[in-house]
Amino acid sequence: MISPVLPTYNRAPLSFVKGEGSWLTTESGERYLDLGAGIAVNALGHANPALVAALTEQAGQLWHVSNLYQIPQQQKLAELLVENTFADTVFFTNSGTEAAELAIKMARKYWYDKGQPERIEILTFGGAFHGRSTGAIAAAGSEKMTKGFGPLMPGFKTLPFGDHDALRAALTDKTAAVMVEPIQGEGGIRVLPDACLKGLRDLCDQTGALMILDEVQCGMGRSGRLFAHEWSGVTPDIMMVAKGIGGGFPLGAVLATENAASGMVAGTHGSTYGGNPLGCAVGVAVMSAVSDPAFLAEVNRKSALFRQGLEGLVASHPQVFEAVRGAGLILGLKCVVPNTDVVKAAYGQNLLTVPAADNVLRLLPALNIEDADIAEALARLDRAAASLSQPAG
């Protein structure tokens, strides 16, 4: 018999009733150290006082009016994002998947309005993850996500990750845009080198193709800069944001230049809940914290501390871990044993981690994780690895 909740998730046998900072508490009172942060969502930890206050204050005033009317909280968050990024304009969504859908529409509408409706093709890369809608799975192209869901939306070409020659060959007069994650999250914490991002920007400039960056997982301070592409010094035309922007409240956004967004006029896109007062009130509080240079400096300091410890674990447990990947606090351990075995061993140490492709263990803690919690996480990972390295017997 099918369960009341559609069984599309392979859930761990854990249920949490309370969270505080980097810790979660189960129904039975057990405490778990959280290195997943709701898959890079709880950027400021669980039950962050500033976010609780922002949400509570707004909840007592107004929840929802729809986008038929002006929404002051939405305007304020949009202004903060424009002030702190390349963007001239912002559209708010409820999720990263919805942001991907708009990014695709925006790129195609741009060329349609320029009198080149044949420019519909969007180039993407192997290992990418852009969401679970029919458009987003077509963009990623992997059999794991697309099998059984055909016919897929046409107009996408998936290229091998890091194959510059394939990219140059694929850019034609039919190319509308190139869409890429500066750091692949689901794909195994694979960082696109700065030189590659610069080269991609140059190719887009030469051909006119729009550059779409998916910073749903690596954005909002997680890389140690407000957005990961800032490390390379290039700017996109369109960018998808979600996860950390709401600090746990469902919120996403598409940021764009005035030029890239020129085709999106009244009536071309909409959302009932997108940019609602509750989500945007929390988003303002998140953005105010995460955009602070002192906060980002702390993310980088904590990243160095965490990474040094992880390198030590790789050296101590070569039969379990192979290498450390990532930047900022979007880190990964390339595993020798199945990464799911490490996830389960970590559960045994009351530690929460997230598996990814390429046999990688994702470590996505709250950006304000305490130094003591980093030390505790390393100790628990050490014990988990030791339990896997013990000879059978």
Contacts in CASP RR format, 6 or more apart in sequence:
PFRMAT RR
TARGET T0000
AUTHOR 0000-0000-0000
METHOD contacts of the structure
MODEL  1
MISPVLPTYNRAPLSFVKGEGSWLTTESGERYLDLGAGIAVNALGHANPA
LVAALTEQAGQLWHVSNLYQIPQQQKLAELLVENTFADTVFFTNSGTEAA
ELAIKMARKYWYDKGQPERIEILTFGGAFHGRSTGAIAAAGSEKMTKGFG
PLMPGFKTLPFGDHDALRAALTDKTAAVMVEPIQGEGGIRVLPDACLKGL
RDLCDQTGALMILDEVQCGMGRSGRLFAHEWSGVTPDIMMVAKGIGGGFP
LGAVLATENAASGMVAGTHGSTYGGNPLGCAVGVAVMSAVSDPAFLAEVN
RKSALFRQGLEGLVASHPQVFEAVRGAGLILGLKCVVPNTDVVKAAYGQN
LLTVPAADNVLRLLPALNIEDADIAEALARLDRAAASLSQPAG
12 347 0 8 1.000
14 26 0 8 1.000
14 32 0 8 1.000
14 347 0 8 1.000
15 26 0 8 1.000
15 27 0 8 1.000
16 24 0 8 1.000
16 25 0 8 1.000
16 26 0 8 1.000
16 27 0 8 1.000
16 32 0 8 1.000
17 25 0 8 1.000
17 26 0 8 1.000
17 27 0 8 1.000
18 24 0 8 1.000
18 25 0 8 1.000
18 46 0 8 1.000
18 47 0 8 1.000
19 25 0 8 1.000
19 46 0 8 1.000
19 47 0 8 1.000
20 46 0 8 1.000
20 47 0 8 1.000
21 45 0 8 1.000
21 46 0 8 1.000
21 47 0 8 1.000
21 48 0 8 1.000
21 366 0 8 1.000
21 368 0 8 1.000
21 369 0 8 1.000
22 33 0 8 1.000
22 34 0 8 1.000
22 35 0 8 1.000
22 45 0 8 1.000
22 46 0 8 1.000
22 365 0 8 1.000
22 366 0 8 1.000
22 369 0 8 1.000
22 370 0 8 1.000
22 373 0 8 1.000
23 31 0 8 1.000
23 32 0 8 1.000
23 33 0 8 1.000
23 34 0 8 1.000
23 46 0 8 1.000
23 373 0 8 1.000
24 31 0 8 1.000
24 32 0 8 1.000
24 34 0 8 1.000
24 46 0 8 1.000
24 352 0 8 1.000
25 31 0 8 1.000
25 32 0 8 1.000
26 32 0 8 1.000
30 350 0 8 1.000
31 350 0 8 1.000
32 350 0 8 1.000
32 351 0 8 1.000
32 352 0 8 1.000
33 350 0 8 1.000
33 351 0 8 1.000
33 352 0 8 1.000
33 373 0 8 1.000
33 376 0 8 1.000
33 377 0 8 1.000
33 380 0 8 1.000
34 42 0 8 1.000
34 46 0 8 1.000
34 352 0 8 1.000
34 365 0 8 1.000
34 366 0 8 1.000
35 351 0 8 1.000
35 352 0 8 1.000
35 353 0 8 1.000
35 354 0 8 1.000
35 363 0 8 1.000
35 364 0 8 1.000
35 365 0 8 1.000
35 377 0 8 1.000
36 352 0 8 1.000
36 353 0 8 1.000
36 354 0 8 1.000
36 362 0 8 1.000
36 363 0 8 1.000
36 364 0 8 1.000
36 365 0 8 1.000
37 43 0 8 1.000
37 45 0 8 1.000
37 364 0 8 1.000
37 365 0 8 1.000
37 366 0 8 1.000
38 248 0 8 1.000
38 364 0 8 1.000
39 217 0 8 1.000
39 243 0 8 1.000
39 354 0 8 1.000
39 364 0 8 1.000
40 217 0 8 1.000
40 222 0 8 1.000
40 243 0 8 1.000
40 244 0 8 1.000
40 330 0 8 1.000
40 364 0 8 1.000
41 243 0 8 1.000
41 244 0 8 1.000
41 246 0 8 1.000
41 247 0 8 1.000
41 248 0 8 1.000
42 244 0 8 1.000
42 247 0 8 1.000
42 248 0 8 1.000
42 366 0 8 1.000
43 220 0 8 1.000
43 221 0 8 1.000
43 222 0 8 1.000
43 243 0 8 1.000
43 244 0 8 1.000
43 246 0 8 1.000
43 247 0 8 1.000
43 248 0 8 1.000
43 286 0 8 1.000
43 290 0 8 1.000
43 366 0 8 1.000
43 367 0 8 1.000
44 50 0 8 1.000
44 51 0 8 1.000
44 247 0 8 1.000
44 286 0 8 1.000
44 289 0 8 1.000
44 290 0 8 1.000
44 366 0 8 1.000
44 367 0 8 1.000
44 368 0 8 1.000
45 247 0 8 1.000
45 366 0 8 1.000
45 368 0 8 1.000
45 369 0 8 1.000
46 366 0 8 1.000
48 247 0 8 1.000
48 368 0 8 1.000
50 285 0 8 1.000
50 289 0 8 1.000
51 247 0 8 1.000
51 248 0 8 1.000
51 249 0 8 1.000
51 282 0 8 1.000
51 285 0 8 1.000
51 286 0 8 1.000
53 285 0 8 1.000
54 281 0 8 1.000
54 282 0 8 1.000
54 283 0 8 1.000
54 284 0 8 1.000
54 285 0 8 1.000
55 249 0 8 1.000
55 278 0 8 1.000
55 279 0 8 1.000
55 281 0 8 1.000
55 282 0 8 1.000
57 281 0 8 1.000
58 73 0 8 1.000
58 277 0 8 1.000
58 278 0 8 1.000
58 279 0 8 1.000
58 281 0 8 1.000
58 282 0 8 1.000
59 278 0 8 1.000
61 277 0 8 1.000
62 277 0 8 1.000
63 276 0 8 1.000
63 277 0 8 1.000
63 278 0 8 1.000
64 273 0 8 1.000
64 276 0 8 1.000
64 277 0 8 1.000
64 278 0 8 1.000
65 71 0 8 1.000
65 276 0 8 1.000
65 277 0 8 1.000
66 272 0 8 1.000
67 270 0 8 1.000
67 271 0 8 1.000
67 272 0 8 1.000
67 274 0 8 1.000
67 275 0 8 1.000
71 275 0 8 1.000
71 276 0 8 1.000
71 277 0 8 1.000
71 280 0 8 1.000
72 277 0 8 1.000
73 275 0 8 1.000
73 277 0 8 1.000
73 279 0 8 1.000
73 280 0 8 1.000
73 281 0 8 1.000
73 284 0 8 1.000
74 92 0 8 1.000
74 275 0 8 1.000
74 276 0 8 1.000
74 277 0 8 1.000
74 280 0 8 1.000
76 280 0 8 1.000
76 284 0 8 1.000
77 90 0 8 1.000
77 92 0 8 1.000
77 275 0 8 1.000
77 280 0 8 1.000
77 283 0 8 1.000
77 284 0 8 1.000
77 287 0 8 1.000
78 89 0 8 1.000
78 90 0 8 1.000
78 92 0 8 1.000
80 284 0 8 1.000
80 287 0 8 1.000
80 288 0 8 1.000
80 291 0 8 1.000
81 87 0 8 1.000
81 90 0 8 1.000
81 241 0 8 1.000
81 253 0 8 1.000
81 255 0 8 1.000
81 287 0 8 1.000
82 88 0 8 1.000
82 89 0 8 1.000
82 90 0 8 1.000
82 255 0 8 1.000
84 226 0 8 1.000
84 287 0 8 1.000
84 291 0 8 1.000
85 226 0 8 1.000
85 227 0 8 1.000
85 239 0 8 1.000
85 255 0 8 1.000
86 235 0 8 1.000
86 236 0 8 1.000
86 239 0 8 1.000
86 255 0 8 1.000
86 257 0 8 1.000
87 239 0 8 1.000
87 255 0 8 1.000
87 256 0 8 1.000
87 257 0 8 1.000
88 256 0 8 1.000
88 257 0 8 1.000
88 258 0 8 1.000
88 261 0 8 1.000
89 255 0 8 1.000
89 256 0 8 1.000
89 257 0 8 1.000
89 258 0 8 1.000
89 261 0 8 1.000
90 253 0 8 1.000
90 254 0 8 1.000
90 255 0 8 1.000
90 256 0 8 1.000
91 102 0 8 1.000
91 253 0 8 1.000
91 254 0 8 1.000
91 256 0 8 1.000
91 264 0 8 1.000
91 269 0 8 1.000
91 270 0 8 1.000
91 271 0 8 1.000
92 251 0 8 1.000
92 252 0 8 1.000
92 253 0 8 1.000
92 271 0 8 1.000
92 274 0 8 1.000
92 275 0 8 1.000
92 280 0 8 1.000
93 99 0 8 1.000
93 102 0 8 1.000
93 242 0 8 1.000
93 251 0 8 1.000
93 252 0 8 1.000
93 253 0 8 1.000
93 254 0 8 1.000
93 271 0 8 1.000
93 274 0 8 1.000
93 275 0 8 1.000
94 250 0 8 1.000
94 251 0 8 1.000
94 252 0 8 1.000
94 271 0 8 1.000
94 273 0 8 1.000
94 274 0 8 1.000
95 242 0 8 1.000
95 250 0 8 1.000
95 252 0 8 1.000
96 131 0 8 1.000
96 216 0 8 1.000
96 240 0 8 1.000
96 241 0 8 1.000
96 242 0 8 1.000
96 243 0 8 1.000
96 252 0 8 1.000
97 130 0 8 1.000
97 131 0 8 1.000
97 132 0 8 1.000
97 133 0 8 1.000
97 136 0 8 1.000
98 133 0 8 1.000
98 252 0 8 1.000
98 271 0 8 1.000
99 216 0 8 1.000
99 240 0 8 1.000
99 241 0 8 1.000
99 242 0 8 1.000
99 252 0 8 1.000
99 253 0 8 1.000
99 254 0 8 1.000
100 130 0 8 1.000
100 131 0 8 1.000
100 133 0 8 1.000
100 135 0 8 1.000
100 136 0 8 1.000
100 139 0 8 1.000
100 214 0 8 1.000
100 216 0 8 1.000
100 240 0 8 1.000
101 133 0 8 1.000
101 135 0 8 1.000
101 136 0 8 1.000
102 254 0 8 1.000
102 269 0 8 1.000
103 179 0 8 1.000
103 212 0 8 1.000
103 214 0 8 1.000
103 238 0 8 1.000
103 239 0 8 1.000
103 240 0 8 1.000
103 254 0 8 1.000
104 122 0 8 1.000
104 135 0 8 1.000
104 139 0 8 1.000
104 179 0 8 1.000
105 264 0 8 1.000
105 268 0 8 1.000
105 269 0 8 1.000
106 238 0 8 1.000
106 254 0 8 1.000
106 256 0 8 1.000
106 260 0 8 1.000
106 261 0 8 1.000
106 263 0 8 1.000
106 264 0 8 1.000
107 122 0 8 1.000
107 176 0 8 1.000
107 177 0 8 1.000
107 210 0 8 1.000
107 212 0 8 1.000
107 238 0 8 1.000
107 260 0 8 1.000
108 119 0 8 1.000
108 120 0 8 1.000
108 122 0 8 1.000
108 176 0 8 1.000
109 263 0 8 1.000
109 264 0 8 1.000
109 268 0 8 1.000
110 176 0 8 1.000
110 210 0 8 1.000
110 260 0 8 1.000
110 262 0 8 1.000
110 263 0 8 1.000
111 117 0 8 1.000
111 118 0 8 1.000
111 119 0 8 1.000
111 120 0 8 1.000
111 176 0 8 1.000
112 263 0 8 1.000
113 262 0 8 1.000
113 263 0 8 1.000
118 173 0 8 1.000
118 174 0 8 1.000
119 173 0 8 1.000
119 174 0 8 1.000
119 175 0 8 1.000
119 176 0 8 1.000
120 155 0 8 1.000
120 174 0 8 1.000
120 176 0 8 1.000
121 155 0 8 1.000
121 156 0 8 1.000
121 157 0 8 1.000
121 172 0 8 1.000
121 174 0 8 1.000
121 175 0 8 1.000
121 176 0 8 1.000
122 139 0 8 1.000
122 155 0 8 1.000
122 156 0 8 1.000
122 157 0 8 1.000
122 175 0 8 1.000
122 176 0 8 1.000
122 177 0 8 1.000
122 178 0 8 1.000
122 179 0 8 1.000
122 212 0 8 1.000
123 156 0 8 1.000
123 157 0 8 1.000
123 159 0 8 1.000
123 167 0 8 1.000
123 170 0 8 1.000
123 171 0 8 1.000
123 175 0 8 1.000
123 177 0 8 1.000
123 178 0 8 1.000
123 179 0 8 1.000
123 209 0 8 1.000
124 130 0 8 1.000
124 139 0 8 1.000
124 140 0 8 1.000
124 141 0 8 1.000
124 156 0 8 1.000
124 157 0 8 1.000
124 158 0 8 1.000
124 159 0 8 1.000
124 178 0 8 1.000
124 179 0 8 1.000
124 180 0 8 1.000
125 158 0 8 1.000
125 159 0 8 1.000
125 160 0 8 1.000
125 161 0 8 1.000
125 162 0 8 1.000
125 180 0 8 1.000
126 140 0 8 1.000
126 141 0 8 1.000
126 142 0 8 1.000
126 158 0 8 1.000
126 159 0 8 1.000
126 160 0 8 1.000
126 161 0 8 1.000
127 140 0 8 1.000
127 142 0 8 1.000
127 161 0 8 1.000
127 184 0 8 1.000
127 186 0 8 1.000
127 187 0 8 1.000
127 188 0 8 1.000
127 190 0 8 1.000
127 357 0 8 1.000
128 139 0 8 1.000
128 140 0 8 1.000
128 141 0 8 1.000
128 158 0 8 1.000
128 179 0 8 1.000
128 180 0 8 1.000
128 181 0 8 1.000
128 184 0 8 1.000
128 187 0 8 1.000
128 214 0 8 1.000
129 140 0 8 1.000
129 145 0 8 1.000
129 181 0 8 1.000
129 184 0 8 1.000
129 185 0 8 1.000
129 186 0 8 1.000
129 187 0 8 1.000
130 136 0 8 1.000
130 139 0 8 1.000
130 140 0 8 1.000
130 179 0 8 1.000
130 214 0 8 1.000
130 216 0 8 1.000
130 240 0 8 1.000
131 137 0 8 1.000
131 140 0 8 1.000
132 145 0 8 1.000
134 149 0 8 1.000
134 152 0 8 1.000
134 153 0 8 1.000
135 152 0 8 1.000
135 153 0 8 1.000
137 145 0 8 1.000
137 146 0 8 1.000
137 149 0 8 1.000
137 152 0 8 1.000
138 146 0 8 1.000
138 152 0 8 1.000
138 153 0 8 1.000
138 154 0 8 1.000
138 155 0 8 1.000
138 156 0 8 1.000
139 156 0 8 1.000
139 179 0 8 1.000
140 146 0 8 1.000
140 158 0 8 1.000
141 152 0 8 1.000
141 156 0 8 1.000
141 158 0 8 1.000
142 158 0 8 1.000
146 152 0 8 1.000
157 170 0 8 1.000
159 166 0 8 1.000
159 167 0 8 1.000
159 170 0 8 1.000
160 166 0 8 1.000
161 184 0 8 1.000
161 190 0 8 1.000
162 192 0 8 1.000
162 196 0 8 1.000
164 196 0 8 1.000
167 178 0 8 1.000
167 200 0 8 1.000
167 203 0 8 1.000
168 203 0 8 1.000
171 178 0 8 1.000
171 203 0 8 1.000
171 207 0 8 1.000
171 209 0 8 1.000
175 207 0 8 1.000
175 209 0 8 1.000
176 209 0 8 1.000
176 210 0 8 1.000
177 204 0 8 1.000
177 209 0 8 1.000
177 210 0 8 1.000
177 211 0 8 1.000
177 212 0 8 1.000
177 237 0 8 1.000
177 238 0 8 1.000
178 200 0 8 1.000
178 203 0 8 1.000
178 204 0 8 1.000
178 209 0 8 1.000
178 210 0 8 1.000
178 211 0 8 1.000
178 212 0 8 1.000
179 212 0 8 1.000
179 213 0 8 1.000
179 214 0 8 1.000
180 192 0 8 1.000
180 200 0 8 1.000
180 212 0 8 1.000
180 213 0 8 1.000
180 214 0 8 1.000
181 192 0 8 1.000
181 213 0 8 1.000
181 214 0 8 1.000
181 215 0 8 1.000
181 216 0 8 1.000
181 217 0 8 1.000
181 218 0 8 1.000
182 191 0 8 1.000
182 192 0 8 1.000
182 197 0 8 1.000
182 213 0 8 1.000
182 215 0 8 1.000
182 218 0 8 1.000
182 223 0 8 1.000
182 227 0 8 1.000
182 228 0 8 1.000
182 229 0 8 1.000
182 231 0 8 1.000
182 232 0 8 1.000
183 189 0 8 1.000
183 190 0 8 1.000
183 191 0 8 1.000
183 192 0 8 1.000
183 217 0 8 1.000
183 218 0 8 1.000
183 223 0 8 1.000
183 228 0 8 1.000
183 326 0 8 1.000
183 327 0 8 1.000
183 330 0 8 1.000
184 190 0 8 1.000
184 192 0 8 1.000
185 217 0 8 1.000
185 218 0 8 1.000
185 330 0 8 1.000
185 356 0 8 1.000
185 362 0 8 1.000
186 217 0 8 1.000
186 356 0 8 1.000
186 357 0 8 1.000
187 356 0 8 1.000
187 357 0 8 1.000
187 358 0 8 1.000
187 360 0 8 1.000
188 325 0 8 1.000
188 332 0 8 1.000
188 356 0 8 1.000
188 357 0 8 1.000
188 358 0 8 1.000
188 360 0 8 1.000
188 362 0 8 1.000
189 325 0 8 1.000
189 326 0 8 1.000
189 330 0 8 1.000
189 331 0 8 1.000
189 332 0 8 1.000
189 356 0 8 1.000
189 360 0 8 1.000
189 362 0 8 1.000
190 325 0 8 1.000
190 358 0 8 1.000
191 325 0 8 1.000
191 326 0 8 1.000
191 327 0 8 1.000
194 231 0 8 1.000
194 232 0 8 1.000
194 233 0 8 1.000
197 229 0 8 1.000
197 232 0 8 1.000
197 234 0 8 1.000
198 232 0 8 1.000
198 233 0 8 1.000
198 234 0 8 1.000
200 211 0 8 1.000
200 234 0 8 1.000
201 211 0 8 1.000
201 234 0 8 1.000
201 235 0 8 1.000
203 209 0 8 1.000
204 210 0 8 1.000
204 211 0 8 1.000
204 237 0 8 1.000
210 237 0 8 1.000
210 238 0 8 1.000
210 260 0 8 1.000
211 234 0 8 1.000
211 236 0 8 1.000
211 237 0 8 1.000
211 238 0 8 1.000
212 236 0 8 1.000
212 237 0 8 1.000
212 238 0 8 1.000
212 239 0 8 1.000
212 240 0 8 1.000
213 227 0 8 1.000
213 229 0 8 1.000
213 236 0 8 1.000
213 238 0 8 1.000
213 239 0 8 1.000
213 240 0 8 1.000
214 239 0 8 1.000
214 240 0 8 1.000
215 227 0 8 1.000
215 228 0 8 1.000
215 229 0 8 1.000
215 239 0 8 1.000
215 240 0 8 1.000
215 241 0 8 1.000
216 240 0 8 1.000
216 241 0 8 1.000
216 242 0 8 1.000
216 243 0 8 1.000
216 252 0 8 1.000
217 243 0 8 1.000
217 330 0 8 1.000
217 364 0 8 1.000
218 227 0 8 1.000
218 228 0 8 1.000
218 327 0 8 1.000
218 330 0 8 1.000
219 226 0 8 1.000
219 227 0 8 1.000
219 228 0 8 1.000
219 241 0 8 1.000
219 243 0 8 1.000
219 244 0 8 1.000
220 226 0 8 1.000
220 227 0 8 1.000
220 241 0 8 1.000
220 243 0 8 1.000
220 244 0 8 1.000
220 245 0 8 1.000
220 286 0 8 1.000
220 290 0 8 1.000
221 227 0 8 1.000
221 290 0 8 1.000
221 296 0 8 1.000
221 299 0 8 1.000
221 367 0 8 1.000
222 228 0 8 1.000
222 244 0 8 1.000
222 299 0 8 1.000
222 328 0 8 1.000
222 329 0 8 1.000
222 330 0 8 1.000
222 364 0 8 1.000
222 367 0 8 1.000
223 231 0 8 1.000
223 327 0 8 1.000
223 328 0 8 1.000
223 330 0 8 1.000
224 296 0 8 1.000
224 299 0 8 1.000
224 300 0 8 1.000
224 303 0 8 1.000
224 327 0 8 1.000
224 328 0 8 1.000
224 329 0 8 1.000
225 231 0 8 1.000
225 296 0 8 1.000
226 290 0 8 1.000
226 291 0 8 1.000
226 296 0 8 1.000
227 239 0 8 1.000
227 241 0 8 1.000
228 327 0 8 1.000
229 235 0 8 1.000
229 236 0 8 1.000
229 239 0 8 1.000
231 327 0 8 1.000
237 256 0 8 1.000
237 257 0 8 1.000
237 259 0 8 1.000
237 260 0 8 1.000
238 254 0 8 1.000
238 255 0 8 1.000
238 256 0 8 1.000
238 257 0 8 1.000
238 260 0 8 1.000
238 261 0 8 1.000
239 254 0 8 1.000
239 255 0 8 1.000
239 256 0 8 1.000
240 253 0 8 1.000
240 254 0 8 1.000
241 252 0 8 1.000
241 253 0 8 1.000
241 254 0 8 1.000
241 255 0 8 1.000
242 251 0 8 1.000
242 252 0 8 1.000
242 253 0 8 1.000
243 252 0 8 1.000
244 286 0 8 1.000
245 251 0 8 1.000
245 252 0 8 1.000
245 253 0 8 1.000
245 283 0 8 1.000
245 286 0 8 1.000
245 287 0 8 1.000
246 252 0 8 1.000
246 279 0 8 1.000
246 282 0 8 1.000
246 283 0 8 1.000
246 286 0 8 1.000
247 282 0 8 1.000
247 283 0 8 1.000
247 286 0 8 1.000
248 282 0 8 1.000
249 278 0 8 1.000
249 279 0 8 1.000
249 282 0 8 1.000
249 283 0 8 1.000
250 279 0 8 1.000
251 274 0 8 1.000
251 275 0 8 1.000
251 279 0 8 1.000
251 280 0 8 1.000
251 282 0 8 1.000
251 283 0 8 1.000
252 274 0 8 1.000
289 295 0 8 1.000
290 296 0 8 1.000
290 367 0 8 1.000
295 367 0 8 1.000
295 368 0 8 1.000
298 368 0 8 1.000
299 328 0 8 1.000
299 329 0 8 1.000
299 367 0 8 1.000
300 328 0 8 1.000
302 329 0 8 1.000
302 367 0 8 1.000
302 369 0 8 1.000
302 371 0 8 1.000
302 374 0 8 1.000
303 327 0 8 1.000
303 328 0 8 1.000
303 329 0 8 1.000
303 331 0 8 1.000
305 371 0 8 1.000
305 374 0 8 1.000
306 329 0 8 1.000
306 331 0 8 1.000
306 363 0 8 1.000
306 365 0 8 1.000
306 374 0 8 1.000
306 377 0 8 1.000
306 378 0 8 1.000
307 324 0 8 1.000
307 328 0 8 1.000
307 331 0 8 1.000
309 378 0 8 1.000
310 324 0 8 1.000
310 331 0 8 1.000
310 332 0 8 1.000
310 333 0 8 1.000
310 363 0 8 1.000
310 378 0 8 1.000
310 381 0 8 1.000
311 324 0 8 1.000
313 321 0 8 1.000
313 333 0 8 1.000
313 378 0 8 1.000
313 381 0 8 1.000
313 382 0 8 1.000
313 385 0 8 1.000
314 321 0 8 1.000
314 322 0 8 1.000
314 323 0 8 1.000
314 324 0 8 1.000
314 333 0 8 1.000
316 382 0 8 1.000
316 385 0 8 1.000
317 382 0 8 1.000
317 385 0 8 1.000
317 386 0 8 1.000
317 388 0 8 1.000
317 389 0 8 1.000
318 336 0 8 1.000
319 336 0 8 1.000
319 337 0 8 1.000
319 388 0 8 1.000
319 389 0 8 1.000
320 335 0 8 1.000
320 336 0 8 1.000
320 337 0 8 1.000
320 342 0 8 1.000
320 385 0 8 1.000
320 388 0 8 1.000
320 389 0 8 1.000
321 333 0 8 1.000
321 334 0 8 1.000
321 335 0 8 1.000
321 336 0 8 1.000
321 385 0 8 1.000
322 333 0 8 1.000
322 334 0 8 1.000
322 335 0 8 1.000
322 336 0 8 1.000
323 333 0 8 1.000
323 334 0 8 1.000
324 331 0 8 1.000
324 332 0 8 1.000
324 333 0 8 1.000
324 334 0 8 1.000
325 331 0 8 1.000
325 332 0 8 1.000
325 333 0 8 1.000
325 334 0 8 1.000
325 360 0 8 1.000
326 332 0 8 1.000
329 363 0 8 1.000
329 364 0 8 1.000
329 365 0 8 1.000
329 367 0 8 1.000
329 369 0 8 1.000
330 362 0 8 1.000
330 364 0 8 1.000
331 362 0 8 1.000
331 363 0 8 1.000
331 364 0 8 1.000
332 356 0 8 1.000
332 360 0 8 1.000
332 361 0 8 1.000
332 362 0 8 1.000
332 363 0 8 1.000
333 342 0 8 1.000
333 360 0 8 1.000
333 361 0 8 1.000
333 363 0 8 1.000
334 358 0 8 1.000
334 359 0 8 1.000
334 360 0 8 1.000
335 341 0 8 1.000
335 342 0 8 1.000
335 359 0 8 1.000
335 360 0 8 1.000
335 361 0 8 1.000
337 388 0 8 1.000
338 359 0 8 1.000
339 355 0 8 1.000
339 356 0 8 1.000
339 359 0 8 1.000
339 360 0 8 1.000
339 361 0 8 1.000
340 355 0 8 1.000
341 388 0 8 1.000
342 353 0 8 1.000
342 361 0 8 1.000
342 384 0 8 1.000
342 385 0 8 1.000
342 388 0 8 1.000
343 353 0 8 1.000
343 354 0 8 1.000
343 355 0 8 1.000
343 361 0 8 1.000
345 384 0 8 1.000
345 385 0 8 1.000
345 387 0 8 1.000
345 388 0 8 1.000
346 352 0 8 1.000
346 353 0 8 1.000
346 380 0 8 1.000
346 381 0 8 1.000
346 384 0 8 1.000
348 384 0 8 1.000
348 387 0 8 1.000
349 380 0 8 1.000
349 381 0 8 1.000
349 383 0 8 1.000
349 384 0 8 1.000
350 380 0 8 1.000
351 377 0 8 1.000
351 380 0 8 1.000
351 381 0 8 1.000
351 384 0 8 1.000
353 361 0 8 1.000
353 362 0 8 1.000
353 363 0 8 1.000
354 361 0 8 1.000
354 362 0 8 1.000
354 363 0 8 1.000
354 364 0 8 1.000
355 361 0 8 1.000
355 362 0 8 1.000
356 362 0 8 1.000
363 377 0 8 1.000
365 373 0 8 1.000
365 374 0 8 1.000
365 377 0 8 1.000
END
